[in-house]
């Protein structure tokens, strides 16, 4: 159970086969486990399952290479018939124990992973690109060795996602950083950025970071592009890793010492110990009211556009310095000035009079919380949180600035809180959006002077990295940061073009920059909010469309029809299943069975869709097949049929479940499971 093709990632793609029927209380779960590996591997696997799930007595039967049976006998405290819990199924099908203990995702990571797996419109919008110029000598072998050394030291570079039955993070024992080198004339810079954006990551394979080098004309600097996934890295993480890389490069390509701690594992344990009482009390007071204005534009029609758009605007000098001085005179930072400018845009878009609460997201990095070593842990630790301020045209502008400052300070104590917890605490639906926009002020740390000096001593000059931002799952995200070496403020926007057309996104960002430029120049020393709103009087309110939720669907098709009495193989698809796996399975399957494909937008639990029960007739055997996240759905459907849900009588069903892998590995695993089932070795 140790081999897998490189296209599928570390560890084997296992198949687990189970005959689901009516079970007596405390009867054992009997599972066929089929995959590469010998008996010794299987014994290690069984011991790992036994250690992780102590309520079961686990025994192993070996039938030859790659063919084993696990029997899981529940303890006397387990009521009713035993069943496969989500955690148990995830451990059975997830990366083999060499990957180590799984790590719980933060709520924000779960949201981003779900969006990355289910959004249908184009390339993964959660790829973040960071690039810089490298002038001076560049030893490519040393460059590669240095990044590999960082990968061995920093566990986040060996981390990947598992979403088989429980969304979680798994640390693998090894990963290889992909580095592509383009010589001069291979491709232009803008074409490279665009092509790179269209090349996503297989999220189950580490590392979720890669590098590309592009040589220029003789004597010109080499352009370095680092691409990573937003569900695992934030911009500060990249700067931490870059410092480690430069140290490794200067040391000849290797960092001294072993794996650095604390890391994501330690942070997850710290999070698990945190009490939510204070956070719950805070959000009971400050949660966005449902009538709060959240849209930056007025309701418009279809944009007739799709995909992610990107914009950049600059608040040049001397306006950047004037803004900072004006904000300081009000007793706030320039981030509060940015938040107030955004609140004014939301209020104006609402088109109402009088006082109104407005809500937008702010990103907290969680680098300055009480978690040990949080400032130096690479990884996505924080999350966006909704900030609500009350905009009253008759009130002093200074009061609005102080509201924004105080709200941010209150939230900073709980940067680990996420939107799903707030929705739970405030009685909102799981799909109810708290805000439509996110405004973040980022201040990544640059290279320490001594490290830059060591690079210069070897004739190497690297400029400050620049970011091509990733999406956040919201229609519009704006990130502000100071321009390298100057006082100018740069605003980068990433937006959903299906919600905000290009022209409206441009207008929104231009109006924000215009407010930042003119707020500090209001003639009244104590202006009201109304006077600040007057700065927008001559500009048109942008339009903003509404992305309607995808309709829930259940679709049953018959890719291959067998004889009227043939058994039925049902291939189950849910969001997150690897694309192409079922086509490969159907192409390679030579049996006489009828093959049907059941397409769902999520697990129906124990409710069996009528489309499936209508396809069954007495005497036909049903085999439900699911890989990755569809494995749990196939198991739930099998249990529903066995319990008579929607049928009136019980129905014995077999289920073949495969883990996460590439299309070939997952299809092969399902074939192995089905072959064993036919041979009576399930």
DAHUWO-V73309 format. One record per helix or strand. SS is the DSSP state (a for helix, b for strand). FROM is the first residue (numbers start at 1). TO is the last residue. If there is no record, write none. Layout:
SS/FROM/TO  SS/FROM/TO
This chain:
b/15/20  b/29/34  a/39/52  b/56/62  b/67/74  a/86/93  a/97/99  b/103/104  a/107/118  b/127/135  a/140/153  a/155/158  b/159/162  b/168/171  b/178/182  a/189/197  b/209/214  b/222/229  a/235/250  a/264/272  a/277/286  b/293/293  b/298/299  b/308/315  a/319/329  a/334/350  b/356/363  a/374/376  b/384/391  b/396/396  a/397/414  a/419/425  b/437/441  a/449/457  b/461/462  b/466/468  b/476/482  b/489/496  a/502/519  b/528/528  a/529/536  b/543/544  b/554/560  b/568/573  a/581/588  b/594/600  a/610/613  b/622/627  a/629/642  b/653/658  a/663/678
